[in-house]
Amino acid sequence: MGVREGFENLYGTAPEGVWAAPGRVNLIGEYTDFNEGFVMPLALPHTAVAAVSRRDDGVLRLHSADVAGPVVELRVDALEPLTDTGWAAYPAGVVWALRAAGHAITGADVHLSSTVPTGAGLSSSAALEVVTGLALRDLYGLGLTRPELARLAQRAENDFVGVPCGVMDQMASACGTEGHALHLDCRDLSIRQIPFAPASRGLALLVVDTRVRHALGDGAYAERRAGCEEGARQLGVPHLRDIAYEDLRAALARLSDERVRRYVRHVVSDDHRVDRVVALLDAGDVRAIGPVLTEGHLSLRDDLRISCPELDLVVDTANTTGALGARMTGGGFGGSAIVLVEAPEADTVTKAIQEAFGAAGFTAPRVFPAVPSAGARRLG
């Protein structure tokens, strides 16, 4: 059953419209977004879809086709941050953030369904936030730009849900373009669409969902964010983005805390890796980004220390069976890895990863191609 039909069954009337917003996978640039650095995500074909209608009685009704349970009914003027950690907190948080920004949202009926894998580091939460925000923007005629919408969705996740994420996920979902990666400056939210269509070059970018579920609200993400902020404070800069790569060695020598030093080294070097990937893609040398991806994984594993045995096994197996490069992607501690591979070798590499997981006694991974896809949009 589609979301339109599901909405009619739930609420007894047709929705005013249907919207979609994608999940994302990040090509390069990890934990750089909240340091006001650079990232390079791409939107996936997997989307959260929402059928939505306005209400004028202050009632917000939320339902998900993917979660067992009744309609969640809330009052928009009684929404309180940090009171709900379930799925409904994400769309409810967007309503709260819009109202906090001065937009007169008087209620809504919402029915959601998503094909974005949850807990896989592919931004299922951002997809829920952005699709809700886009629908309400359109229905209420709010006139928000897509970057403004992404910022409000980020505020919902930061302040209402309580996850201190950067803005990358919401920007990728709101602003992605088919056949491109999104080069995002997280300081001023300026974006540049970088042509990236692996299939046109005889390549495939595989996503390997390890099925190790991660949760960014468990404190490890927040600890690393705090460590990065401490590094910037000790180095006397607003954010780690302000440390030039050429000055990294000297900056590290000024830090006495080994943990903070590792975090600073990762962030500054990963910003530099984003620059290198942009230059390679601009030059049309897609294959040459493979070693940069692997280099990024080693930094995430050794300096940021957010990998896990399953992610390391994906990267090691892929690279020893013919991949051009691979790395974990997303917040870490589970989730997914990406693998850049010659298209004819995709099945061979996939099979090798699956066999390696079986031999290690791990749950079988889910492997699928990452096709750079369109961002959030109205479907009807």
URLIN-V421653 format. One record per backbone hydrogen bond with DSSP energy under -0.5 kcal/mol. CO is the residue of the C=O (numbers start at 1). NH is the residue of the N-H. If there is no record, write none. Layout:
CO;NH  CO;NH
//
This chain:
2;6  3;7  4;8  5;9  6;10  7;11  8;12  17;52  18;379  18;380  19;50  20;377  21;48  23;44  25;27  25;42  28;40  32;35  32;37  33;36  35;241  37;186  39;184  40;27  40;28  41;182  42;25  43;373  46;23  47;115  48;21  49;113  50;19  51;111  52;16  52;17  53;109  58;76  59;61  59;108  60;74  61;110  62;72  63;112  64;67  71;73  72;62  72;74  74;60  75;78  76;79  80;83  86;89  87;90  87;91  88;92  89;93  90;94  91;95  92;96  93;97  94;98  95;99  96;100  97;101  98;103  99;102  103;105  104;106  106;58  107;55  108;61  109;53  110;63  111;51  112;65  113;49  115;117  117;120  119;214  120;336  122;24  123;127  124;128  125;129  126;130  127;131  128;132  129;133  130;134  131;135  132;136  133;137  134;138  135;139  136;140  137;141  137;142  145;149  146;150  147;151  148;152  149;153  150;154  151;155  152;156  153;157  154;158  155;159  155;160  156;160  156;161  157;162  157;163  160;82  162;164  163;165  167;171  168;172  169;173  170;174  171;175  172;176  173;22  173;376  176;375  177;180  179;196  181;183  181;194  182;41  182;184  183;192  184;39  184;186  185;189  190;185  192;183  192;194  193;195  194;181  197;200  197;201  198;201  198;203  199;202  202;343  204;206  204;341  205;370  206;208  206;339  207;209  207;368  208;210  208;337  209;366  211;213  212;335  215;218  216;219  219;223  220;224  221;225  222;226  223;227  224;228  225;229  226;230  227;231  228;232  229;233  230;234  231;235  232;236  232;237  233;236  239;242  240;243  242;244  244;247  245;248  247;251  248;252  249;253  250;254  251;254  252;255  256;258  257;261  258;262  259;263  260;264  261;265  262;266  263;267  264;268  265;269  266;270  267;271  268;272  269;273  270;274  271;275  272;276  273;277  274;278  275;279  276;280  277;281  278;282  279;283  280;285  281;284  284;286  285;288  286;289  287;290  289;293  290;294  291;295  292;296  293;297  294;298  295;299  296;300  297;301  298;302  299;303  299;304  300;305  300;306  306;333  308;312  309;313  310;314  311;315  312;316  313;317  314;318  315;319  316;320  317;321  318;321  318;323  319;322  325;340  327;338  329;336  335;210  336;329  337;208  338;327  339;206  339;341  340;324  340;325  341;204  342;345  342;346  343;346  345;349  346;350  347;351  348;352  349;353  350;354  351;355  352;356  353;357  354;358  355;359  356;360  357;361  357;362  358;361  365;367  366;209  368;207  369;371  370;372  372;179  377;20
//
